[in-house]
Amino acid sequence: MPAAPSLSNIQQELLKLYSSNIADTDLLNIKRYLAKYFASKAIDEADHIWEQKGYNNEIMNKWLKENNTDDKGGH
């Protein structure tokens, strides 16, 4: 039987937190906080790629216009 993979550091910390009962409202707030945290990290990475590739609003508007034209192609 293969060995079970070890838990990541975040899994270990969350298990410590969840070993005690917390109110459902606290759990919901923690979930929201984690979602906001990871969304912020994703946005930061997207911003970094945007800057790295030299994208700007003009390019984005061109892409949006091209996509809207494709969608109206009578499919």
CYANA upper distance limits for C-alpha pairs under 8 A (distance plus 0.5 A):
  7 LEU  CA     11 GLN  CA      6.28
  7 LEU  CA     12 GLN  CA      6.72
  8 SER  CA     12 GLN  CA      6.81
  9 ASN  CA     13 GLU  CA      6.80
 10 ILE  CA     14 LEU  CA      6.57
 11 GLN  CA     15 LEU  CA      6.58
 12 GLN  CA     16 LYS  CA      6.89
 13 GLU  CA     17 LEU  CA      6.84
 14 LEU  CA     18 TYR  CA      6.50
 15 LEU  CA     19 SER  CA      6.40
 16 LYS  CA     20 SER  CA      8.25
 18 TYR  CA     22 ILE  CA      8.00
 22 ILE  CA     26 ASP  CA      6.88
 22 ILE  CA     27 LEU  CA      7.19
 23 ALA  CA     27 LEU  CA      6.86
 24 ASP  CA     28 LEU  CA      6.64
 25 THR  CA     29 ASN  CA      6.67
 26 ASP  CA     30 ILE  CA      6.65
 27 LEU  CA     31 LYS  CA      6.72
 28 LEU  CA     32 ARG  CA      6.70
 29 ASN  CA     33 TYR  CA      6.56
 30 ILE  CA     34 LEU  CA      6.65
 31 LYS  CA     35 ALA  CA      6.63
 32 ARG  CA     36 LYS  CA      6.61
 33 TYR  CA     37 TYR  CA      6.56
 34 LEU  CA     38 PHE  CA      6.69
 35 ALA  CA     39 ALA  CA      6.49
 36 LYS  CA     40 SER  CA      6.47
 37 TYR  CA     41 LYS  CA      6.86
 38 PHE  CA     42 ALA  CA      6.71
 39 ALA  CA     43 ILE  CA      6.69
 40 SER  CA     44 ASP  CA      6.61
 41 LYS  CA     45 GLU  CA      6.73
 42 ALA  CA     46 ALA  CA      6.65
 43 ILE  CA     47 ASP  CA      6.56
 44 ASP  CA     48 HIS  CA      6.69
 45 GLU  CA     49 ILE  CA      6.77
 46 ALA  CA     50 TRP  CA      6.52
 47 ASP  CA     51 GLU  CA      6.69
 48 HIS  CA     52 GLN  CA      6.52
 49 ILE  CA     53 LYS  CA      6.51
 50 TRP  CA     54 GLY  CA      6.63
 50 TRP  CA     55 TYR  CA      5.73
 50 TRP  CA     56 ASN  CA      8.15
 51 GLU  CA     55 TYR  CA      6.75
 55 TYR  CA     59 ILE  CA      6.78
 55 TYR  CA     60 MET  CA      7.90
 56 ASN  CA     60 MET  CA      6.91
 57 ASN  CA     61 ASN  CA      6.50
 58 GLU  CA     62 LYS  CA      6.73
 59 ILE  CA     63 TRP  CA      6.78
 60 MET  CA     64 LEU  CA      6.66
 61 ASN  CA     65 LYS  CA      6.59
 62 LYS  CA     66 GLU  CA      6.68
 63 TRP  CA     67 ASN  CA      6.68
 64 LEU  CA     68 ASN  CA      6.63
 65 LYS  CA     69 THR  CA      6.66
 66 GLU  CA     70 ASP  CA      6.78
 67 ASN  CA     71 ASP  CA      6.77
 68 ASN  CA     72 LYS  CA      7.02
 69 THR  CA     73 GLY  CA      7.29
 71 ASP  CA     75 HIS  CA      8.17
